[in-house]
Amino acid sequence: MTKIPEDINKLSFEKALVELEEIVDNLESGSVDLEKSIEHYTRGSLLRLHCQNKLDEAVLKLEEIKVSPDGKVSKNKANET
């Protein structure tokens, strides 16, 4: 598994996504040199992974929520599906 640097781990999903979008824009514009493009690509890959991890965590939390037929909301037990 790829280790995500602490500065990226501290970012919220939204801030990481904004930075990732900026990196994509810079790479697509072709205005940065090759060395900087490689750095951007590497950081972008880590930001994408961080965002995916945050989304996966959110899905797990949502899957813990159970809505009964009468509309009551409760939390699923760990072994309940």
GUNUKOL-189066 format. One record per residue: x, y negated, z of N, C-alpha, C in turn; residue number from 1. Coordinates in Angstrom, 3 decimals. Atoms other than C-alpha are relative to their C-alpha. Example, Ala and Ser with C-alpha at 12.3 -4.5 7.8 and 13.67 -1.06 7.14 Angstrom:
2
0.890 1.190 0.000 12.300 4.500 7.800 0.900 -1.200 0.000 1
-0.820 1.190 -0.060 13.670 1.060 7.140 -0.770 -1.090 0.730 2
END
This chain:
81
0.840 1.188 0.000 0.000 0.000 0.000 0.885 -1.251 0.000 1
-0.751 1.243 0.111 1.240 -3.492 -0.871 -0.185 -0.843 1.249 2
0.057 0.860 -1.179 2.112 -5.694 2.093 -0.279 -1.423 -0.444 3
0.378 1.371 0.324 0.406 -9.050 1.880 0.709 -0.938 0.982 4
-0.705 0.939 -0.884 2.516 -11.946 3.218 -0.945 -0.693 0.973 5
0.804 0.597 -1.066 1.306 -13.619 6.405 -0.683 -1.298 -0.443 6
0.615 1.258 0.430 0.690 -16.978 4.702 -1.256 0.255 -0.828 7
1.196 -0.352 0.771 -1.798 -15.287 2.367 -1.042 0.632 0.915 8
0.923 -0.653 -0.935 -3.324 -13.146 5.136 -0.796 -1.001 0.826 9
0.670 1.017 -0.813 -4.206 -16.321 7.028 -1.079 -0.749 -0.769 10
0.963 0.741 0.815 -6.238 -17.699 4.112 -1.390 0.617 0.082 11
1.372 -0.479 0.127 -9.995 -17.471 4.053 -0.181 0.505 -1.422 12
0.303 -0.476 1.345 -11.546 -15.761 1.057 -0.098 -1.184 -0.965 13
0.234 1.150 0.867 -12.601 -19.126 -0.356 1.294 -0.720 -0.377 14
-1.259 0.689 0.282 -9.167 -20.750 -0.030 0.902 0.852 -0.889 15
-0.806 -0.895 0.840 -7.438 -17.704 -1.510 -0.517 0.005 -1.429 16
0.595 0.000 1.330 -9.862 -17.714 -4.433 0.317 -1.294 -0.749 17
-0.336 1.288 0.623 -9.264 -21.422 -5.119 1.451 0.017 -0.477 18
-1.415 -0.065 0.391 -5.501 -20.862 -5.134 0.192 0.949 -1.175 19
-0.091 -0.960 1.106 -5.894 -17.832 -7.387 -0.497 -0.630 -1.298 20
0.523 0.674 1.194 -8.012 -19.867 -9.821 0.998 -1.022 -0.543 21
-1.015 0.969 0.422 -5.328 -22.580 -9.890 1.161 0.706 -0.701 22
-1.087 -0.772 0.601 -2.666 -19.979 -10.657 -0.401 0.481 -1.388 23
0.483 -0.475 1.306 -4.754 -18.503 -13.467 -0.023 -1.153 -0.999 24
0.026 1.168 0.883 -5.298 -21.983 -14.927 1.405 -0.370 -0.467 25
-1.385 0.326 0.357 -1.533 -22.682 -14.815 0.578 1.013 -0.975 26
-0.526 -1.038 0.893 -0.685 -19.366 -16.442 -0.641 -0.081 -1.383 27
0.702 0.087 1.280 -3.328 -19.775 -19.135 0.416 -1.229 -0.811 28
-0.373 1.226 0.709 -2.164 -23.296 -19.964 1.352 0.147 -0.705 29
-1.316 -0.192 0.604 1.336 -22.043 -20.772 0.968 -1.131 0.298 30
-0.822 1.173 -0.285 2.808 -25.170 -19.212 1.137 0.264 0.994 31
-1.073 -0.310 -0.946 5.127 -23.376 -16.769 1.004 0.941 -0.658 32
-1.039 -0.833 0.602 8.422 -21.721 -17.595 -0.138 1.457 0.444 33
0.113 -1.438 -0.226 8.938 -17.964 -17.542 0.224 0.377 1.459 34
-0.319 -0.337 -1.391 10.524 -17.785 -14.085 -1.141 -0.389 0.935 35
1.114 0.473 -0.835 7.736 -19.839 -12.520 -1.262 0.824 -0.286 36
1.151 -0.842 0.355 5.141 -17.780 -14.417 0.054 1.331 0.733 37
-0.163 -1.269 -0.720 6.533 -14.610 -12.853 -0.339 -0.192 1.472 38
0.323 0.291 -1.404 6.340 -16.197 -9.392 -1.512 -0.174 0.187 39
1.449 0.206 -0.068 2.767 -17.324 -10.056 -0.747 1.327 -0.131 40
0.658 -1.294 0.230 1.791 -13.890 -11.356 0.095 0.874 1.250 41
-0.207 -0.814 -1.206 3.263 -12.174 -8.293 -0.898 -0.490 1.136 42
0.854 0.541 -1.064 1.497 -14.505 -5.874 -1.476 0.208 -0.336 43
1.382 -0.225 0.419 -1.703 -14.243 -7.885 -0.448 1.426 0.255 44
0.318 -1.410 -0.263 -1.589 -10.462 -7.618 -0.272 0.233 1.479 45
0.192 -0.144 -1.442 -1.258 -10.714 -3.844 -1.285 -0.694 0.456 46
1.249 0.703 -0.333 -4.079 -13.262 -3.638 -1.210 0.823 -0.432 47
1.096 -0.840 0.479 -6.308 -10.985 -5.726 -0.224 1.166 0.953 48
0.099 -1.118 -0.939 -5.554 -8.081 -3.401 -0.612 -0.461 1.323 49
0.542 0.553 -1.242 -6.284 -10.254 -0.356 -1.505 -0.248 -0.138 50
1.426 0.259 0.238 -9.615 -11.358 -1.849 -0.784 1.308 -0.068 51
0.675 -1.297 0.091 -10.520 -7.754 -2.669 -0.157 0.625 1.379 52
0.083 -0.531 -1.366 -9.720 -6.696 0.895 -1.091 -0.704 0.800 53
1.036 0.759 -0.703 -11.934 -9.488 2.246 -1.395 0.427 -0.468 54
1.291 -0.461 0.525 -14.774 -8.396 -0.047 -0.340 1.396 0.521 55
0.216 -1.354 -0.507 -14.339 -4.769 1.015 -0.441 -0.028 1.463 56
0.386 0.139 -1.407 -14.537 -5.815 4.679 -1.446 -0.482 0.119 57
1.364 0.520 -0.031 -17.726 -7.764 3.975 -1.003 1.081 -0.364 58
0.893 -1.097 0.399 -19.294 -4.769 2.231 -0.190 0.969 1.157 59
0.104 -0.906 -1.147 -18.504 -2.566 5.229 -0.919 -0.580 1.073 60
0.868 0.635 -0.994 -20.181 -5.073 7.537 -1.455 0.043 -0.447 61
1.373 -0.039 0.516 -23.243 -5.230 5.294 -0.574 1.408 0.056 62
0.475 -1.376 -0.039 -23.441 -1.459 5.148 -0.373 0.425 1.411 63
0.346 -0.306 -1.387 -23.654 -1.435 8.944 -1.390 -0.519 0.357 64
1.312 0.583 -0.277 -26.874 -3.447 8.778 -1.083 0.894 -0.594 65
1.091 -0.869 0.430 -30.049 -1.411 8.552 -1.308 -0.763 0.144 66
1.311 0.639 -0.039 -33.468 -2.786 7.688 -1.052 1.101 -0.066 67
1.046 -1.016 -0.044 -36.415 -0.621 8.677 -1.141 -0.398 -0.926 68
1.132 0.305 0.892 -39.562 -0.378 6.524 -0.878 -1.144 0.510 69
0.824 1.090 -0.532 -41.320 -2.796 8.883 0.762 -1.325 0.091 70
-0.766 1.239 0.090 -38.562 -5.391 8.346 0.913 -0.291 1.167 71
-0.890 0.220 -1.136 -36.691 -5.001 11.623 1.441 0.293 -0.411 72
-1.415 -0.136 0.330 -32.933 -5.431 11.334 0.731 0.586 1.204 73
-0.817 -0.592 -1.047 -30.554 -3.253 13.326 1.323 0.428 -0.600 74
-1.318 -0.431 0.447 -27.031 -1.944 13.133 0.032 1.521 -0.086 75
-0.149 -1.448 0.147 -26.329 1.558 11.778 1.009 0.516 1.009 76
-0.996 -0.647 -0.846 -24.519 3.926 14.097 1.145 0.448 -0.888 77
-1.208 -0.304 0.751 -20.997 4.883 13.033 -0.166 1.212 -0.909 78
0.125 -1.208 0.810 -21.975 8.333 11.731 -1.304 0.076 -0.796 79
1.276 0.033 0.714 -25.366 7.324 10.275 0.217 -0.579 -1.394 80
-0.136 0.541 1.363 -25.708 6.744 6.526 -1.294 -0.560 -0.503 81
END
